[in-house]
Amino acid sequence: MYKHGDTLPLVGLSRWEQIAPFVGVSRETWRKRCLEGRAPLPIQLTQRCTVWRNEAIHAYLRDPLNYRVEKTAA
């Protein structure tokens, strides 16, 4: 677990418990923002393990009001 004063690594993957102190919203608000494309999309590793890319979290934290998930061509 992260303790107050710790930093989020620039690279790698982190679980909710690791990013929660930095994003400043509840888990449900975060989930809704992810679904709306206003927060980084989660990566479902297993049925019970969801992670986010630290690079994407840092991009979100630089400008949370204007952050949008980039649309990729299918």
C-alpha positions as a Markdown table, in Angstrom:
| # | Residue | x | y | z |
|---|---|---|---|---|
| 1 | Met | 0.0 | 0.0 | 0.0 |
| 2 | Tyr | 1.1 | 3.5 | -0.7 |
| 3 | Lys | 1.5 | 5.8 | 2.3 |
| 4 | His | 1.0 | 9.6 | 2.4 |
| 5 | Gly | 4.0 | 11.3 | 0.7 |
| 6 | Asp | 4.7 | 8.4 | -1.6 |
| 7 | Thr | 4.8 | 9.0 | -5.3 |
| 8 | Leu | 3.2 | 7.1 | -8.2 |
| 9 | Pro | 5.9 | 5.5 | -10.4 |
| 10 | Leu | 6.1 | 7.0 | -13.9 |
| 11 | Val | 5.9 | 3.6 | -15.6 |
| 12 | Gly | 4.3 | 0.3 | -14.9 |
| 13 | Leu | 0.9 | -0.7 | -13.8 |
| 14 | Ser | -1.0 | 0.1 | -10.6 |
| 15 | Arg | -4.2 | -1.1 | -8.9 |
| 16 | Trp | -6.9 | 1.1 | -7.5 |
| 17 | Glu | -5.5 | 1.1 | -4.0 |
| 18 | Gln | -2.3 | 2.6 | -5.4 |
| 19 | Ile | -3.8 | 5.3 | -7.6 |
| 20 | Ala | -6.7 | 6.3 | -5.3 |
| 21 | Pro | -4.6 | 8.7 | -3.1 |
| 22 | Phe | -3.6 | 10.6 | -6.3 |
| 23 | Val | -6.9 | 10.9 | -8.3 |
| 24 | Gly | -8.9 | 12.5 | -5.5 |
| 25 | Val | -12.3 | 11.0 | -6.3 |
| 26 | Ser | -14.3 | 7.9 | -5.2 |
| 27 | Arg | -13.9 | 4.6 | -6.9 |
| 28 | Glu | -17.4 | 4.9 | -8.4 |
| 29 | Thr | -16.8 | 8.4 | -9.7 |
| 30 | Trp | -13.5 | 7.1 | -11.2 |
| 31 | Arg | -15.3 | 4.2 | -12.8 |
| 32 | Lys | -17.9 | 6.6 | -14.4 |
| 33 | Arg | -15.1 | 8.9 | -15.7 |
| 34 | Cys | -13.4 | 5.8 | -17.3 |
| 35 | Leu | -16.6 | 4.8 | -19.0 |
| 36 | Glu | -17.1 | 8.4 | -20.3 |
| 37 | Gly | -13.6 | 8.5 | -21.6 |
| 38 | Arg | -12.6 | 11.3 | -19.1 |
| 39 | Ala | -10.1 | 9.1 | -17.2 |
| 40 | Pro | -7.6 | 6.4 | -18.3 |
| 41 | Leu | -9.2 | 3.1 | -19.3 |
| 42 | Pro | -8.6 | 0.2 | -17.0 |
| 43 | Ile | -6.9 | -3.0 | -18.0 |
| 44 | Gln | -8.6 | -6.2 | -16.8 |
| 45 | Leu | -5.8 | -8.7 | -16.1 |
| 46 | Thr | -8.0 | -11.3 | -14.5 |
| 47 | Gln | -11.6 | -11.4 | -13.2 |
| 48 | Arg | -10.5 | -9.8 | -9.9 |
| 49 | Cys | -7.5 | -7.8 | -11.0 |
| 50 | Thr | -7.9 | -4.4 | -12.7 |
| 51 | Val | -4.9 | -2.1 | -13.3 |
| 52 | Trp | -4.2 | 1.2 | -15.0 |
| 53 | Arg | -1.0 | 2.3 | -16.8 |
| 54 | Asn | 0.9 | 4.8 | -14.7 |
| 55 | Glu | 1.8 | 6.8 | -17.8 |
| 56 | Ala | -1.9 | 7.4 | -18.4 |
| 57 | Ile | -2.6 | 8.3 | -14.8 |
| 58 | His | 0.2 | 10.9 | -14.9 |
| 59 | Ala | -1.3 | 12.3 | -18.1 |
| 60 | Tyr | -4.6 | 12.5 | -16.4 |
| 61 | Leu | -3.1 | 14.2 | -13.3 |
| 62 | Arg | -1.4 | 16.9 | -15.4 |
| 63 | Asp | -4.9 | 18.1 | -16.6 |
| 64 | Pro | -7.8 | 16.2 | -15.1 |
| 65 | Leu | -10.5 | 18.6 | -16.4 |
| 66 | Asn | -9.4 | 18.3 | -20.0 |
| 67 | Tyr | -8.2 | 14.7 | -20.1 |
| 68 | Arg | -9.8 | 12.6 | -22.8 |
| 69 | Val | -9.0 | 9.0 | -23.9 |
| 70 | Glu | -7.6 | 9.0 | -27.4 |
| 71 | Lys | -9.8 | 7.2 | -29.8 |
| 72 | Thr | -8.0 | 4.5 | -31.8 |
| 73 | Ala | -8.9 | 3.4 | -35.2 |
| 74 | Ala | -10.3 | -0.2 | -35.3 |
